[in-house]
Amino acid sequence: MPGMTTATIRIDASLHPLLPSRHRRAELTVPADGVATVGHAVESLGLPRTEIGPVTVGGAPADPGRRLAPGDVVGVAPVPRPQPMAFPRFVLDVHFGTLARRMRLLGIDTAYRNDADDPELVEQAIAEGRILLTQDRGLLRRRALPQGALIPAGDPDAQLADVLDRFAPPLAPWTRCPACNGLLRPVAKEAVADRLEPGTRDAFDAFSQCADCARVYWRGAHADRLDAVVTAAG
């Protein structure tokens, strides 16, 4: 239409909870000056870049780098699940200590420090090819970050289920150290006997040890609870 200077963006309803409340509508009108890209226009509404899935313009698939033109009608879908990933490696922000331990329990390569700041998280994600999992929308909008995902706050069981549903990483339960992410290897009881309490030495015969931090593991009183986590994930 002559004189039109705006475009319409329709964001899938499943993504509305990720938007500021003022933008949770079926249609949004944005300026279209022919300079900004479709992706930039969508991000300007508050949707993290990593949560933007397939984009259409006028119903046809479009590249988010396409210039947004007056009169465009843009559709934004969620990221497909399972989401393709080059490497099944993750780094978690400081809010996800329990989630990190559970992911490691399942054998997922999971980096986590409870004192890592935002620049360190982004740097590690880049250097090690990891997907950053966070609750911080602003962190996911950093241009330097190659891959990331917004994980809901709250129950670690629901968080783990969301990660497994979104990424479908290969699982190898009981192969990583829940404390440091190092690989576990079988170890003879005699080799670690001096590190065990007398009751543990008497009651158990099978042990594993972390190749990185040297912690020793066995199937103790907590095994049933951990088995339940593994079973639920499988």
N, C-alpha and C positions, 0 to 999 in steps of 0.2 A: 504493500500500500504506500502511496506517495507520502513522504514525511514521516514514515514510521521510524522510530529510533530505539525500539525495544525488541526483545526476544522473550519467548516463553520457555520456562524450564519446568519439566514435570519429573519429579523424583519419586521413584517407587516407594510405596507406603512402608515397606519393610525398613527403609532407611530413615524414615522420619524421626525415630527416637535419637538418631545421631545428630540431628539438626537443632539449632537454637529454636526455642518454642515459637518465636515469631515467624519462622519459616516452615513450620509443619503444616503445609497446605498442599492441595492437589496440584495447583499451578502457581508459579512464581514469575513475576515480570522483572527482567533485568535490563540494564542499558546495553545497547548493541551499537558500538561505534565502528565496527569493522576492524578494530585493532586487537582487542582482547580475544583470547582463544575460548573455545567451548569449555575446556577443562578449567581455565582460570575463572570463568563465570560461575561454574558449579562450585568450585572451592570457595569463592567469595561468599557463598551462602552459608558456609560453616561446615560443609561436608569434608571430612579428611580425605586427602588425595588417595590414600590406600584403600578407601572404602568405595571408590567409584568403579563400578563395573562397566559392562558394555554400554556405549552411548549411541544414540540415534539422533539424526536430524531429519525432520520430516518423515519419520518412520524408517529411514534407511540407515544402515550402520555408518558410523562416522568416527574419525580420529579425534580424540580430545584436543589435539593440537590444531585442529581446523579453526579458522577465524569465525567468530560469532557474527552473523549478519543480521541486520534488522529483519524482523518477521520470522526468523527461525523458530521452530518448535523443537526443543531438545528433550529427549527422554533419557533418563539415567536409571540403570538397573543396578542391583547389588552385584558384588563380586561373585562369580560362579563358584559353586562348591562341588567337589573339592577344588581348591585353588592351586593351579600349577606352581611349582617351586623348583628352582634349580638344585637346591641342596636342602635337606631336612634338618636345618640348624636354626636355633632360636636364641634370642637374648631377651630377657624379661626385665621390666622396670622394677623399682624397689617395692612396689605394692604386692608382688607376686611370689613371695617366698614359699608359701605352701604349694602353689601351682608348680613352681620350679622343681620342688622335691618330687611331686607326683609325676611330672613329665620325665624326670630322670629315672624314676622307678620303672617306667615303661621303656626305658632305653633310648629316649629321645635326647639328642645332643642339645643341652639347655644351659646356656651361660646365665649366671645371676650373681649380683652383688647387692647387698642391702645398703651400700653407700655410694652407688654409682650415680653421677649426675647426668643430666640430659646430653651434654656434649660427649661425654664418655660413652654413653649408650649408642649414640649415632656413630661415633668413631669405631666402636667395636662391631657394630652391624656392618659397616662398610668394609673394615679390614678383614673380617672373618666370614663374610658372605652370609650373615645371619638375618633372620626375619625378626624385627623388633615387635614385641607384644607389650602393649601399654594401655593405660586408661586416659592418657593425655592426648586430646585431639590436636593441640598445638604442636606437640612433638611429631605427630604423624604428618604434619603439613610442612615439615622442613624439607627443602628442596634436595639437600644432600642425601637424605634417607632413601635407599633403593627399594626396600620392602618393609612392610609393617602391617599391623592389624590392631584394631581397637577391640579390647577384650572387656566384657562387662564387669563391673564391680560386684562384690558379694561372694556367693558360695563357691569355694574352690572346685567342688564337683561339677557345677554348671560351667565354670570357666574351662575346666579340662575337657568336658564334653564339647564345648564350642570350638576349642582348638582342634580336637580330633575330627570334628565334622567339617571344619573349614579347610584343613590342610591334609587330612588323611596321611599323616607321616607313618613310615614303617615302624613297627613296634618290635622291641627286643627286651622284654621284661627281665629284670634282675641282672642287667649287664652294666649298669652305670651306678656310680656312687651318688646317693641322694644328697650328700653333703657338698661335694665339689665337682661333680660331673665327670670325674675320671672313670676309666674303664675298670671293671671288676674282673679278677681272674681267680680261679680256684687256688687254694693254698692248703698245704698239709697242716693238720692240727698241731703237729709237733713244731712247725715253724712259727706259730703264733701263740703257743701255749703260755708263754710268759706274759702275754697281754690279756689273758682271760681270767675272769673270776673263777674260783674253784667250782662253783655250781655249774657254770657254763661249760667248763672242761669236762665235767662228769656227764652232763646231759646231752651234749651235741658232739657230732663227729665231722660234719661237713661245714666248711668255712670258705669264704672268699675274701679277697683283700683288694683295696683300691690301688691301682698302679701309680696314682699321683700322690694321694695324701696318706696312704698306708692304713686307713681305717679298716677294721676287720668286721665282717658281717656273718650272721648265721640266722637260721629260721627260729627266732625266739618267740616270746609271748605275743608280739605284735604281728606275727606272720599272717594270721587269719584276716586281720584288717587290711593289710597290704594286698593279700590275695584278692580281696573283694574289689579293690581299686583296679587291679590288673584284669580281673574277670569282667568288670563293667566296661572297661575300655576295649576289650577284645570282641 
